[in-house]
Amino acid sequence: MEPAWIDFYHHVRLSADAAEVFRDLKNPKAALAWNQQAAAMPTGVFTRCPPKRD
């Protein structure tokens, strides 16, 4: 059985990461290509901040 945290890693998430990497490397053509794949990710699926606790 896979650990629960592995659900975070899927093709769309990795595509978003690749788009950021190529953006930082100043390779806009590759960044845009990866961004098109990442655009399929629903908003709110990934955040860099932990959720607020009430």
Buried (B, 14 or more C-beta within 10 A) or exposed (E): EEEEEEEEEEEBBEBBBBBBEBBEEEEEEBBEBBBEBBEEBEEEEEEEEEEEEE
